[in-house]
Amino acid sequence: MERPGAGEIHSNGCGNVSKKEKMSEEFEAVTMDPLVDVPLATIDIKDDCGITDVLQINLERGKENEQIKSDQVMKKKKKHKDYQPNYFLSIPITKKEITRGIKILQNTIIQQDQRLAKAMVGDGSFHITLLVMQLLNEDEVNMGIDALLELKPFIEEILQGKHLILPFQGIGNFGNQVAFVKLAEGDHINPLLEIAEIAKRTFQEKGILAGESRGFKPHLTFMKLSKAPWLRKNGVKKIDPELYEKFISHRFGEETLYRIDLCSMVKKKQSNGYYHCESSIVIGEKSGGEPDDAELVRLSKRLVENAVLKAVQQYLDETQNKNKPGEGNSVKTEEADRNGNDSENNRK
């Protein structure tokens, strides 16, 4: 058997070399030891044998992942920075006793300062805001409607067949910029807070930006300076509590929660002063059996639509009868027979 000659190399990958070359490489490794810490030396040695620099790739991937996470965080921050609510869930306030008492309150304030008339909320717009949200297009509005419909069974489960009575008493304000009638303390507070929380969760689960940074505080706004920005230029920078001190403990009445509306902040209001309503859910039955203005408007529309449909159908039926062959002659014959019989009866 022939042995390999001196210096002969077996070509079996990078690792198969002669003893002489191995000794040579070990000597070089000792003399080049200080270069091991130099990255380029390491990469060159590995590349000679076709070995991938795994450490370097993992490092680059790590940097890429960190950049992706950073971009996602920035995008999320930007999204919330651009969050500008334009829709809200409204509990309408329609009880005449409450609206009448607020009108008296508003007139009392206006008598003391006429300029504040433009800061008053119209009685058709009185409501409690349950939740605010951002809906940017028709698809998102439809998502909001779906969320509202899904909310109904949760609310009914919270109330367990009972009516939620909301009593209003006293006056409060937000930074002397917004004045509102307060919701009185009582057992009704916790169920209302639960409804607000489940509403927020239901809308957010659909990917809708909803809710506020501050906690939910139910209130009935009757006046806000932002309705008339020119007031600030005219020296009215805050609402003086003395203007409504006579009503500080006044009891305005009670409203039963019977309906929740998805309303727009920006679309044109209805003729009765209430907000543009995309959809509603009815909770139980309204007490008193007396429909409010919004219900009357919807009822009137249905009556008009039914009347129009009936008139159109009648017109179509008459047109079809006239177009049927021989139909007109038979009608005339029947009329002639009736006339003949009437004449005979008259002669008898």
KEDREN-665434 format. One record per residue: residue in one letter; x, y, z of N, C-alpha, C in turn. Coordinates in pm, whole numbers, padded with zeros to 5 digits, always signed. Each point is the difference from the previous one (the first is absolute). Last residue first. Layout:
N
AXYZXYZXYZ ...
//
This chain:
348
K-14086+05019-01053-00088-00090+00074-00074+00071+00111 R+00343+00199-00278-00131-00002-00064-00101-00085+00076 N+00455+00038+00139-00067+00130+00018-00139-00003-00061 N+00284-00373-00055-00045+00010+00140-00076+00130+00024 E+00201-00067-00418-00115-00088+00017-00055+00010+00140 S+00392+00235-00092-00116+00061-00071-00124-00085+00017 D+00411-00161+00171-00049+00113+00081-00122+00062-00065 N+00223-00340-00234-00075-00054+00115-00056+00112+00086 G+00282+00121-00353-00127-00055-00050-00085-00053+00112 N+00437+00154+00098-00089+00113-00034-00137-00049-00047 R+00337-00320+00082-00046+00060+00126-00097+00114-00026 D+00205-00200-00371-00098-00091+00062-00055+00059+00129 A+00346+00234-00211-00124+00012-00077-00107-00090+00060 E+00435-00023+00181-00064+00126+00035-00134+00015-00071 E+00263-00373-00108-00053-00012+00136-00072+00126+00043 T+00221+00009-00411-00118-00087-00008-00064-00013+00137 K+00410+00230-00034-00110+00081-00055-00129-00081-00005 V+00389-00223+00135-00038+00097+00102-00119+00081-00049 S+00195-00297-00298-00077-00072+00100-00048+00094+00111 N+00283+00168-00337-00134-00028-00052-00085-00069+00103 G+00459+00089+00100-00079+00123-00001-00143-00025-00046 E+00312-00353-00010-00033+00035+00139-00092+00121+00003 G+00213-00214-00391-00140-00025+00029-00044+00039+00138 P+00516-00059-00051-00095+00001-00113-00141-00036+00044 K+00379+00253+00312-00048-00135-00028-00104+00005-00111 N+00211+00393+00199+00072-00060-00112-00048-00140-00033 K-00172+00253+00372-00036+00069-00124+00064-00066-00122 N+00110-00158+00434-00139-00033-00034-00042+00064-00131 Q+00426+00103+00182-00004-00136-00052-00141-00040-00042 T+00061+00417+00210+00063+00000-00132-00005-00137-00063 E-00150+00050+00443-00094+00062-00094+00056-00001-00142 D+00282-00155+00347-00114-00091-00018-00098+00055-00103 L+00363+00272+00129+00044-00112-00083-00114-00097-00028 Y-00080+00356+00296+00017+00051-00136+00041-00112-00096 Q-00025-00097+00458-00135+00021-00054+00006+00047-00145 Q+00403-00041+00239-00056-00132-00028-00138+00011-00063 V+00208+00397+00148+00070-00055-00117-00058-00135-00039 A-00159+00198+00396-00045+00076-00118+00063-00053-00128 K+00142-00182+00411-00138-00040-00027-00053+00069-00125 L+00426+00122+00161+00002-00136-00056-00140-00047-00038 V+00038+00410+00224+00056+00010-00135+00000-00136-00068 A-00127+00020+00452-00101+00064-00084+00046+00009-00146 N+00303-00161+00324-00107-00098-00024-00108+00057-00091 E+00349+00288+00138+00050-00103-00090-00108-00103-00034 V-00102+00328+00320+00011+00059-00133+00046-00103-00101 L-00010-00131+00450-00137+00021-00050+00001+00056-00141 R+00412-00046+00227-00055-00131-00037-00140+00014-00059 K+00206+00386+00170+00067-00045-00122-00056-00133-00048 S-00150+00169+00413-00053+00079-00112+00060-00044-00132 L+00172-00189+00396-00134-00051-00026-00063+00072-00119 R+00418+00152+00158+00013-00129-00066-00135-00060-00037 V+00000+00398+00248+00056+00025-00133+00012-00131-00078 L-00131-00023+00449-00107+00054-00083+00047+00026-00142 E+00316-00134+00322-00087-00111-00035-00115+00045-00090 A+00288+00327+00173+00072-00083-00097-00085-00118-00045 D-00166+00286+00341+00001+00065-00131+00068-00087-00106 D-00207-00271+00405+00071+00126-00005+00003+00052-00143 P-00391-00321+00249+00117+00005-00089+00068+00136+00003 E-00286-00266+00389-00007+00122-00082+00123+00009-00088 G-00114-00329+00361-00069-00025-00125-00011+00119-00091 G+00195-00103+00467-00090+00111-00030-00076-00019-00129 S+00487-00225+00063-00106+00022+00098-00087+00117-00042 K+00281-00349-00324+00001+00135+00055-00117+00018+00096 E+00245-00477-00084-00106+00085-00053+00006+00135+00065 G+00430-00336-00086-00128-00014+00068-00105+00085-00069 I+00408+00133-00195+00021-00079+00121-00132-00008+00075 V+00184+00098-00534-00100+00030+00102+00020-00096+00117 I+00336+00217-00408-00052-00121+00064-00096+00044+00110 S+00213+00229-00494-00042+00005+00140-00032-00140+00049 S+00279+00322-00425-00074-00118+00042-00034+00011+00149 E+00178+00368-00258+00026-00109-00095-00081-00124+00034 C-00072+00554+00089+00004-00131+00063+00018-00109-00105 H+00071+00565+00103-00020-00099-00106+00024-00139+00059 Y-00151+00372+00355+00111-00035-00090-00043-00098-00110 Y-00350+00356+00222+00078-00116+00044+00101-00037-00108 G-00334+00349-00046+00119+00042+00074+00087-00114+00048 N-00410-00005-00284-00036+00025+00140+00120+00040+00086 S+00042-00119-00466-00082+00122+00009-00039+00033+00144 Q+00458-00270-00076-00139-00018-00043-00078+00129+00022 K+00537+00023-00090-00096-00046+00100-00139-00015-00060 K+00484-00056-00264-00108+00096+00029-00100-00060+00097 K+00506-00180+00025-00107+00005-00100-00113+00094+00046 V+00385-00101+00281+00028+00095-00108-00111+00010-00104 M+00031-00299+00392+00028+00133+00054+00004+00106-00110 S-00288-00484+00028+00114+00069-00060+00016+00138+00065 C-00225-00485+00208-00019+00132-00059+00130+00058-00056 L-00290-00453+00203+00132+00026-00056-00013+00128-00081 D-00318-00161+00438+00017+00035-00141+00148+00010-00036 I-00376-00226+00384+00138+00045-00019+00022+00019-00150 R-00446-00049+00384+00057-00002-00134+00145+00047+00003 Y-00280-00038+00389-00080-00084-00088+00059-00010-00140 L+00062+00190+00545+00081-00046-00113-00086-00094-00085 T-00200+00400+00306+00018-00145-00006+00085-00034-00123 E-00035+00460+00331-00012-00054-00136+00023-00150+00007 E-00139+00443+00360+00055-00132-00029-00025-00040-00145 G+00062+00504+00300-00092-00107-00040+00075-00128-00034 F+00165+00436+00193-00058+00025-00132-00098-00108-00045 R+00206+00244+00472-00031-00132-00054-00077+00019-00131 H+00375+00331+00280-00134-00017-00059-00016-00141-00058 S+00376+00247+00229-00057-00122+00058-00136-00033-00060 I+00253+00375-00157+00109-00088+00039-00048-00132+00060 F-00210+00422-00193-00038-00134-00044+00100-00107+00048 K+00050+00476+00078-00136-00029+00048-00043-00143-00033 E+00419+00186-00158+00004-00040+00142-00138-00034+00056 Y+00197+00143-00455-00097-00108+00019-00008-00045+00146 L+00285+00361-00145-00110+00013-00096-00108-00105+00022 E+00423+00015+00232-00103+00082+00062-00122+00015-00091 P+00410-00222-00136-00097-00084+00074-00112+00081+00066 D+00277+00133-00454+00000+00035+00141-00106-00083+00074 I+00295-00093-00453-00138+00008+00045+00001+00023+00150 K+00397+00163-00359-00049-00110+00083-00146+00024+00037 K+00243+00296-00284+00097-00110-00004-00042-00118+00087 V-00164+00480-00247-00064-00110+00073+00089-00123-00010 G+00094+00429-00223+00026+00001+00143-00065-00109+00081 N+00009+00077-00490-00080+00103+00065+00009-00004+00152 K+00220-00314-00277+00050+00129-00047-00075+00117+00065 R-00146-00438+00087+00130+00022+00063+00058+00135-00041 L-00400-00153-00203-00022+00047+00137+00131+00031+00070 W-00048-00200-00442+00021+00145+00005-00020+00056+00141 P-00081-00466-00122+00141+00033+00024+00026+00151+00013 A-00423-00334+00067+00016+00139-00047+00143+00046+00029 K-00130-00439+00105-00103+00024-00101+00012+00140-00059 S+00269-00157+00368+00053-00036-00132-00102+00018-00112 L-00096+00054+00475+00057+00118-00064+00053-00030-00141 K-00417-00247+00260+00146-00013-00017+00052+00116-00084 M-00477-00251+00262+00070+00123-00037+00150-00028-00015 F-00322-00330+00131-00098+00099-00045+00068+00128-00050 T+00092-00575+00115+00053+00134-00032-00112+00093-00045 L+00036-00448+00311-00092+00056-00099+00042+00145-00027 H+00263-00486+00189-00044+00136+00025-00089+00047-00115 P+00347-00437+00215-00127+00035-00064-00046+00140+00038 K+00489-00226-00036-00075+00075+00099-00131+00046-00065 F+00463-00345-00086-00137+00033-00037-00070+00071+00116 G+00543+00033-00059-00104-00095+00032-00139+00050-00038 R+00446+00156-00273-00059+00018+00133-00112-00101+00021 S+00213-00005-00411+00105-00023+00099-00055+00015+00142 E-00333-00160-00390+00077+00118+00034+00106-00036+00103 G-00309-00283-00415+00030+00031+00138+00082+00126+00015 A+00022-00323-00444-00112+00046+00083+00047+00026+00142 L+00128-00187-00532+00060+00087+00101-00113+00064+00080 I-00033-00484-00250-00041+00140-00006+00070+00078+00111 G+00003-00490-00103+00108+00080-00056-00033+00147-00012 K-00261-00362+00204-00019+00005-00146+00107+00085-00067 E-00019-00041+00469+00026-00135-00051-00021-00009-00150 Q-00105+00401+00239+00144-00017-00017+00035-00138-00056 F-00452+00102+00111+00045+00078-00117+00148-00021-00026 T-00189-00206+00381-00064-00054-00120+00048+00072-00126 R+00138+00157+00429+00066-00125-00035-00057-00058-00130 K-00202+00389+00178+00138+00030-00041+00071-00127-00048 A-00426-00048+00189-00009+00067-00130+00140+00028-00055 I-00042-00171+00432-00024-00105-00098-00013+00059-00140 E+00050+00304+00356+00121-00082-00013-00018-00110-00106 A-00367+00279+00116+00103+00079-00068+00124-00083-00026 I-00341-00193+00256-00044+00013-00139+00104+00077-00081 E+00065-00032+00463+00020-00131-00064-00036+00006-00147 L-00088+00377+00261+00144-00015-00020+00033-00133-00069 L-00443+00075+00129+00034+00089-00111+00149-00007-00032 P-00167-00241+00374-00044-00059-00127+00037+00086-00121 N+00107+00181+00432+00080-00118-00037-00047-00068-00128 I-00250+00377+00181+00132+00036-00050+00078-00122-00049 H-00444+00015+00221+00001-00001-00147+00141+00023-00057 D-00132+00019+00473+00025-00136-00048+00008-00009-00152 G+00121+00478+00221-00099-00103+00029+00037-00134-00061 E+00079+00591-00037+00058-00124+00050-00111-00102+00028 A-00061+00384-00383-00001-00017+00145+00063-00134+00039 L+00121+00303-00429-00078-00119+00029+00010-00024+00150 K+00052+00499-00231+00063-00121+00052-00100-00115+00013 V+00050+00437-00346-00086-00049+00108+00056-00135+00044 F+00320+00390-00225-00091-00112-00022-00087-00028+00123 A+00401+00340-00288-00090-00011+00115-00103-00110-00029 V+00526+00175-00171-00121-00076-00031-00084-00010+00127 Q+00390+00241+00024-00017+00016-00144-00128-00069-00049 N+00219+00004+00451-00077+00122-00025-00012+00031-00150 G+00190-00414+00174+00092+00112-00016-00068+00133-00027 F-00331-00353+00008+00135-00045-00035+00086+00123-00026 N-00476-00080+00319+00070+00058-00115+00134-00069-00022 G-00547-00034+00257+00145-00017+00007+00065+00064-00122 I-00507-00037+00308+00079+00051-00113+00147-00026+00026 G-00520-00230+00178+00118+00083+00022+00075+00034-00127 Q-00307-00425-00024-00009+00099+00108+00132+00076+00013 F-00307-00429-00272+00093+00112-00020-00022+00105+00108 P-00089-00574-00104-00044+00126+00061+00105+00110-00015 L-00143-00490-00246+00111+00095+00014-00052+00133+00056 I-00139-00565-00042-00049+00136+00019+00119+00092+00028 L-00100-00501-00230+00107+00080+00060-00046+00145+00004 H-00278-00497+00001+00020+00131-00061+00115+00072+00072 K-00040-00551-00038-00040+00117+00078+00023+00128-00081 G+00121-00462-00132-00143+00029-00013-00049+00122+00076 Q+00468-00135-00004-00082-00113+00044-00149+00034+00004 L+00439+00254-00103-00121+00056+00063-00094-00109+00050 I+00405-00117-00229+00037+00083+00115-00125+00045+00075 E-00058-00231-00404+00049-00091+00104+00038+00076+00126 E-00126+00241-00378-00118-00063+00058+00039-00100+00109 I+00343+00206-00246-00068+00099+00084-00119-00063+00070 F+00229-00260-00315+00085+00022+00117-00067+00096+00099 P-00205-00082-00424-00018-00111+00097+00087+00014+00125 K+00046+00347-00344-00132-00009+00063-00015-00117+00098 L+00386+00106-00299+00003+00051+00137-00131-00026+00074 E+00084-00090-00469+00055-00105+00087-00006+00040+00147 L-00126+00316-00326-00099-00108+00004+00046-00114+00090 L+00302+00354-00078-00114+00048+00079-00106-00110+00014 A+00370-00080-00279+00041-00002+00141-00116+00043+00090 D-00061+00029-00466+00004-00141+00043+00035-00010+00149 I+00021+00424-00196-00140-00043+00011-00006-00145+00048 G+00422+00175-00094-00055+00061+00121-00144-00041+00023 M+00210-00130-00397+00059-00075+00112-00056+00053+00132 N-00115+00235-00381-00072-00128+00004+00053-00089+00112 V+00229+00399-00081-00133+00032+00055-00083-00128+00012 E+00412-00033-00213+00018+00010+00146-00132+00038+00068 D+00005-00017-00470+00025-00134+00053+00013+00003+00152 E-00039+00410-00236-00127-00073+00007+00017-00140+00058 N+00367+00351+00156-00065-00024-00129-00125-00085+00020 L+00278+00157+00370+00051+00084-00108-00068-00021-00135 L-00065-00022+00565-00043-00079-00115+00028+00083-00125 Q+00106-00004+00568+00038+00054-00130-00040-00099-00109 M-00197+00123+00535+00079-00087-00087+00034+00072-00130 V-00247+00012+00553+00039+00070-00122+00091-00090-00082 L-00412-00070+00402+00129-00038-00056+00027+00085-00124 L-00373+00086+00293+00041-00128+00058+00141-00039-00045 T-00300+00475+00064+00095-00069-00088+00051-00125+00070 I-00480+00276+00048+00118-00047+00075+00089-00072-00100 H-00372+00416-00104+00033-00142+00000+00110-00028+00103 F-00310+00414-00293+00036-00049+00133+00020-00152-00001 S-00141+00313-00368+00130-00069-00001+00039-00058+00136 G-00395+00274-00104-00011-00122-00080+00126-00083+00001 D-00028+00431+00215-00069-00104+00077-00019-00129-00080 G+00426+00334-00077-00143-00004-00029-00069-00116+00069 V+00440+00265+00185-00035-00118-00079-00150-00002-00021 M+00329+00449+00087-00099-00095+00053-00025-00116-00097 A+00278+00408-00051+00072-00113+00059-00096-00108+00049 K-00132+00430-00185+00058-00082-00107+00075-00122+00053 A-00184+00326+00299-00111-00066-00072+00053-00096-00106 L+00253+00312+00294+00008-00145+00019-00113-00076-00071 R+00045+00486+00024+00100-00057-00090+00003-00152+00006 Q-00269+00281+00293-00060-00028-00130+00097-00069-00095 D-00041+00017+00541+00102+00031-00100-00051-00045-00137 Q-00286-00013+00378+00114+00062+00069+00112+00038-00097 Q-00389-00227-00150-00046+00129+00055+00114+00073+00071 I+00070-00439-00157+00002+00097-00110-00045+00139+00049 I-00022-00368+00299+00140+00037-00028+00006+00109-00106 T-00420-00185+00099+00048+00072+00118+00143+00050-00021 N-00195-00281-00324-00053+00137-00008+00046+00085+00118 Q+00114-00460-00001+00071+00072-00107-00047+00145-00010 L-00228-00285+00302+00138+00022+00044+00076+00084-00104 I-00426-00149-00115-00011+00105+00102+00139+00039+00050 K-00023-00363-00291-00029+00125-00073-00013+00117+00097 I+00047-00431+00179+00128+00048-00056-00021+00130-00077 G-00381-00221+00174+00081+00054+00109+00133+00055-00051 R-00284-00220-00306-00062+00127+00043+00084+00065+00110 T+00120-00430-00152+00032+00102-00101-00058+00136+00039 I-00101-00370+00281+00144+00030+00001+00032+00113-00097 E-00443-00162+00017+00033+00063+00128+00147+00043+00004 K-00164-00252-00370-00039+00143-00003+00037+00072+00129 K+00258-00425-00218-00105+00024+00100-00028+00150+00010 T+00348-00226-00273-00122+00055-00062-00111+00031+00100 I+00551-00152-00114-00079+00050+00113-00121+00075-00057 P+00363-00413-00194-00078+00124-00016-00080+00036+00125 I+00469-00260-00089-00124-00032+00071-00085+00127-00006 S+00430-00171-00330-00080+00099+00072-00119-00066+00070 L+00522-00084-00244-00122-00068+00043-00075+00095+00092 F+00345+00154-00413-00016-00031+00142-00128-00079+00023 Y+00402+00227-00390-00127-00066+00028-00009-00028+00150 N+00382+00200-00186-00101+00068-00081-00137-00066+00010 P+00551+00044+00238-00135-00058-00002-00096+00082-00086 Q+00531-00062-00037-00091+00113+00017-00143-00054-00007 Y+00553-00160-00005-00134-00041+00045-00085+00122+00032 D+00479-00028-00133-00097+00048-00097-00143-00033+00040 K+00355-00152+00265+00016+00145-00004-00102+00062-00094 H+00034-00466+00032-00071+00055+00115+00012+00152+00005 K+00231-00223-00342-00142-00030-00015-00080+00060+00114 K+00467+00024+00014-00053+00095-00098-00150-00018-00016 K+00231-00305+00271-00003+00132+00065-00062+00103-00093 K+00073-00428-00173-00107-00004+00099-00015+00134+00069 K+00355-00056-00299-00125+00001-00074-00119+00003+00095 M+00429-00047+00182-00018+00135-00053-00132+00013-00073 V+00123-00426+00153-00029+00088+00114-00027+00142-00047 Q+00140-00312-00321-00136-00030+00045-00042+00090+00116 D+00444+00027-00161-00094+00056-00097-00144-00023+00042 S+00338-00197+00259+00004+00146+00016-00098+00068-00095 K+00065-00464-00040-00073+00031+00123-00008+00151+00022 I+00259-00146-00359-00142-00028-00027-00085+00035+00122 Q+00467+00026+00046-00048+00108-00085-00149-00016-00030 E+00221-00341+00237-00012+00119+00084-00056+00117-00080 N+00097-00391-00234-00117-00019+00086-00023+00120+00090 E+00388-00006-00269-00119+00015-00083-00127-00012+00084 K+00415-00082+00207-00016+00143-00028-00125+00026-00083 G+00115-00444+00084-00041+00066+00124-00024+00148-00021 R+00181-00250-00351-00142-00029+00017-00055+00067+00126 E+00461+00027-00080-00074+00083-00096-00150-00022+00012 L+00281-00267+00264+00011+00139+00044-00080+00091-00092 N+00042-00451-00115-00092+00016+00113+00000+00144+00051 I+00309-00109-00336-00136-00002-00053-00102+00021+00111 Q+00455-00041+00120-00023+00127-00069-00143+00008-00053 L+00143-00402+00198-00008+00106+00100-00034+00133-00064 V+00085-00378-00273-00131-00004+00065-00018+00114+00098 D+00306-00092-00435+00019+00070+00128-00136+00015+00069 T+00163-00401-00349-00078+00124+00015+00022+00062+00136 I+00342-00313-00305-00084-00005+00120-00071+00134+00018 G+00349-00169-00337-00141+00006-00039-00094-00007+00117 C+00499+00025-00012-00054-00135+00009-00148-00004-00034 D+00240+00408+00000+00085-00088-00078-00053-00142-00002 D-00201+00337+00271-00044+00003-00139+00085-00091-00086 K+00114+00062+00456-00121-00081-00016-00043-00005-00145 I+00368+00274+00110+00036-00140+00025-00121-00089-00023 D-00063+00464-00027+00078-00049-00112+00033-00148+00016 I-00226+00228+00353-00088-00019-00117+00078-00060-00116 T+00244+00118+00386-00090-00111+00027-00086-00032-00121 A+00276+00380-00015+00081-00122-00004-00089-00121+00020 L-00197+00421+00046+00028-00030-00141+00081-00127-00012 P-00098+00173+00438-00115-00059-00070+00031-00040-00142 V+00350+00004+00413-00038+00095-00105-00110-00062-00084 D+00219-00235+00356-00097+00096+00051-00044+00101-00104 V+00342-00320-00092-00128-00070+00016-00108+00096+00046 L+00473+00096-00062-00095+00044-00103-00137-00064+00015 P+00391-00105+00281-00055+00134+00030-00103+00047-00101 D+00233-00425-00070-00101+00001+00106-00056+00138+00031 M+00342-00189-00326-00104+00096-00038-00107+00015+00108 T+00373-00306+00043+00062+00130-00029-00103+00106-00034 V-00143-00443+00079+00066+00051+00120+00054+00139-00023 A-00194-00226-00362-00104+00034+00097+00060+00059+00126 E+00284-00172-00336-00057+00131-00037-00104+00044+00101 F+00182-00426+00053+00103+00101+00027-00053+00140-00031 E-00271-00363-00107+00005+00016+00145+00103+00105+00038 E-00033-00121-00452-00118+00079+00041+00001+00023+00151 S+00332-00281-00187+00021+00139-00044-00111+00090+00048 M-00035-00458+00073+00101+00058+00090+00024+00145-00036 K-00284-00234-00281-00064+00016+00131+00097+00065+00098 E+00160-00125-00423-00078+00125-00005-00071+00025+00131 K+00241-00400-00041+00093+00113-00010-00074+00132+00000 K-00237-00405-00014+00055+00026+00134+00091+00121-00002 S-00384-00009-00371+00114-00085+00041+00050+00039+00137 V-00524+00073-00127+00129+00053-00045+00110-00092+00049 N-00561+00080+00009+00094-00106-00032+00128+00057-00060 G-00405+00264+00129+00072-00049+00117+00106-00104-00032 C-00314+00224-00311+00101+00094+00050+00086-00063+00107 G-00223-00334-00356-00046+00120+00071+00116+00080+00048 N+00138-00387-00204-00125-00039+00066-00048+00117+00085 S+00424-00150-00324-00104+00103-00015-00131-00051+00058 H+00539-00105+00107-00128-00067-00030-00108+00108-00007 I+00549+00057-00098-00120+00041+00075-00118-00087-00041 E+00584-00006+00011-00122-00031-00074-00122+00028+00089 G+00482+00031+00125-00067+00123-00043-00128-00025-00076 A+00322-00398+00005+00018+00114+00089-00068+00122-00059 G-00207-00464-00151+00131+00064-00001+00006+00118+00093 P-00316-00437+00071+00002+00130-00066+00139+00059+00010 R-00045-00522-00009-00030+00108+00094+00004+00131-00073 E-00111-00524-00177+00082+00121-00012-00043+00101+00104 M-00006-00556-00004-00086+00120+00000+00088+00122+00000 
//
